[in-house]
Each structure stands twice: as structure tokens, then as C-alpha cells.
């Protein structure tokens, strides 16, 4: 109802104000985006300090408009959700002043790294491995669990492998060794550690694998240049031998043509002329005999240099030599000499799982080692053989059938 002056009444004004406030709140609520855990920070909760005190401290570092949610949570902490996760990275590890206390800001979502322990014998308790990692200054943030063997047949999913996993803080990854020597019940065991980060076995750096290592590419390019030079040298040698052979053939043909184009010379013996009673001798310019011509044009056959055929067989040790540094330079489940012996024992054997267990029970780790050295090899026969070995190791032993023996090197 309007007044006589045309202005709205107080009731209408209050109703319109309530409607405007209601619409504004609904609009804000509908347009808000739910935050993520990576947008939250936590600060230690101090007895006697209120939420207002924590906001006062944060306002000294950022504008209050960036603070979206704040509350006390379990573990004597105060959790604050910010408008952007970039602010979390900016404030992480900084100090905030809350009344008379100086507190450290931490992210709610800690970034952890998964560590896999290979060749971990089942008789060793988890506490032994955890204690060994703590001695290296590594912080463990989860329990250690066994990893399944990954068998697909029914009734075998419960079988575990010789591998375990645990999570550590991301900033402790650089403290993680590649292997640990564990002594348990007067027996020494070597355990190998790896993370999800890509690690190159050629240049020992993180961020890429050996297959795409730039250092490996340079080495391969150098080997290609050397092989091309050798092939060119062999081709030039073969061409020179062909030229010498053609020259020898031409000389033989000239000798034969010379013999065929002239008459047979008279006998070289002295004859008597019956009419004159004098003796006659062959003229001085008579044609030489075939033996004399051949003696004058003797040609020494050039010695052919024996070149090594490209398909000539080589020993396992020679073919495996490019991977020797990688196998012996790291604490792997199998070294260079063991790998060579393993390949020799596997030659011609249709089933190799039992042979592999003579060297290690970590079949998955053995396959990973083969994948690691594969790009470093240049002998095609050895690389093909390693591919067949990997296929046999990936199958259960009872699924392997007799097959023709592999060809030797």
C-alpha cells in the first residue's frame, strides 16, 4: 500500500529488502564451487585461541577475501580452505603469528611417495624394513603391505609375491637408496627399492627411462657411425679384390689370344740339310713356346683378406657386454656374471622358471631387469632370445609346452 506522496510504505520496503537478501544469498550459494583438499592448510590448535585469532594471523599474510572456510578439526588442528591451491603452495612452511604463538603452516593434503621393496623375503617382519628406512632419515607415513603375485587363475588370487609397499614423504625421496642390505637371523638379504618416478638405469637420473635416455641415444648414434664406417671399409676392400681378379682374368685372356693368333714354332732341335751337308738351327726370332709365354706372364694371385661375416656367431658374454656396466654398477637382483650363466642354462630349455629360481625368487624383478638392459644391446639374436625368455617367465610353469630348442649363437 502506497502513501499519498507516492512513496512505498515501510512494510513494502522491508518485504523488498528481505526478497533482495534472499535472492542474493541463493545466488551466491548456487554459484559457489566446492573446494578441493589441495586448497586447505592446517595450523596447530592452541588452547585459548579462537577462530578470530587465527584469521587475524592469516590476514597478515593474505587478504581475508581468500579465506573461504575455517574450523577446528581432529588432531588439535585448525583447518582453513583457501580460494586457490596456489595460495597453499605459497603459505606452506611459512610461520603465522597467533597471539603470542608462532605456528607453522602445513598443507592438509600431504604429498607422499609409494615405495616398492623387491626381493623382500617373507620371513623378514615389516618392522625390520621400516627400521632400516628410518635409519636413513626417511619418514614412514603408512603401514607396510604385501603385494599380490597377480595370478589370474581361480583360487590363486591369495598368493603373494616377494614384494611389499609403503608410503613415505615426498621430500624424503632423495634419501631413498636403490638397495638395502638386511641382516635377519644371521642371514644377509639384498632388498631393492623403487618408486613410481621414472628412473633411468643408463644415466642414473630421474624423469625418464633408459629406453628414451638422451645419453643412450648418443651412444647408439656413435655405434651406428662406427658400423657404417666398417661396412664402407669392407665394401671398398671387396671392390679392390674384384678389380684385381678382373685384371688377372684379362692377362690370362691376352696370353691365350696371343697363342691362338700365331703358328706353332718349328722344332728347336738341330736338323741336317742333306743337299748342302750343313746343319741348320732355328732362327733367333722364332715364336716362344706356350711354357715360355706363361713363365713370362706369371701372375701372383692376391691374398684375400678374411673378413668377419656379419652373421657370424658371437658368444653370450660378447653380446651381453654393452649391459655389463648397468648390471654391475647397480645393486640389482642379478649381476652380469649371473645373467650370463642364466642365459647359458636357459639355452634349449622349454621351461625356465626353475632355472630362474636358482638365481632369484623375484621373477617380476628379473623381467624388469631384462627390460632395463634390452635397449642397451645391439645383437639381434640376443635381443630376440631375451624376448622369448620374458614370455616364458610371464607364464605359469605348467602352461609351458615343449618347443623346439633355441638356436645357439
C-alpha positions, 0 to 999 in steps of 0.5 A: 500500500502506497502513501499519498506522496507516492512513496512505498510504505515501510512494510513494502520496503522491508518485504523488498529488502528481505526478497533482495537478501534472499535472492542474493544469498541463493545466488551466491550459494548456487554459484559457489564451487566446492573446494578441493583438499589441495586448497586447505592448510592446517595450523596447530590448535592452541588452547585459548585461541579462537577462530578470530585469532587465527584469521587475524594471523592469516590476514597478515599474510593474505587478504581475508577475501581468500579465506573461504572456510575455517574450523577446528578439526581432529588432531588439535588442528585448525583447518582453513580452505583457501580460494586457490591451491596456489595460495597453499603452495605459497603459505606452506612452511611459512610461520603465522603469528597467533597471539603470542604463538608462532605456528607453522603452516602445513598443507592438509593434503600431504604429498607422499611417495609409494615405495616398492621393496623387491626381493623382500623375503617373507620371513623378514617382519615389516618392522625390520624394513621400516627400521632400516628406512628410518635409519636413513632419515626417511619418514614412514607415513603408512603401514607396510603391505604385501603385494599380490603375485597377480595370478589370474587363475581361480583360487590363486588370487591369495598368493603373494609375491616377494614384494611389499609397499609403503608410503613415505614423504615426498621430500624424503625421496632423495634419501631413498637408496636403490638397495638395502642390505638386511641382516635377519637371523644371521642371514644377509638379504639384498632388498631393492627399492623403487618408486613410481618416478621414472628412473633411468638405469643408463644415466642414473637420473630421474624423469625418464627411462633408459629406453628414451635416455638422451645419453643412450641415444648418443651412444647408439648414434656413435655405434651406428657411425662406427658400423657404417664406417666398417661396412664402407671399409669392407665394401671398398676392400671387396671392390679392390679384390674384384678389380684385381681378379678382373685384371688377372682374368684379362692377362690370362685372356691376352696370353691365350689370344696371343697363342691362338693368333700365331703358328706353332714354332718349328722344332728347336732341335738341330736338323741336317740339310742333306743337299748342302751337308750343313746343319741348320738351327732355328732362327733367333726370332722364332715364336716362344713356346706356350711354357715360355709365354706363361713363365713370362706372364706369371701372375701372383694371385692376391691374398684375400683378406678374411673378413668377419661375416656379419652373421657370424656367431658371437658368444653370450658374454660378447653380446651381453657386454654393452649391459655389463656396466648397468648390471654391475654398477647397480645393486640389482637382483642379478649381476652380469656374471649371473645373467650370463650363466642364466642365459647359458642354462636357459639355452634349449630349455622349454621351461625356465622358471626353475632355472630362474629360481636358482638365481632369484625368487623375484621373477617380476624383478628379473623381467624388469631387469631384462627390460632395463638392459634390452635397449642397451644391446645391439645383437639381434639374436640376443635381443630376440632370445631375451624376448622369448625368455620374458614370455616364458617367465610371464607364464605359469610353469605348467602352461609351458609346452615343449618347443623346439630348442633355441638356436645357439649363437 
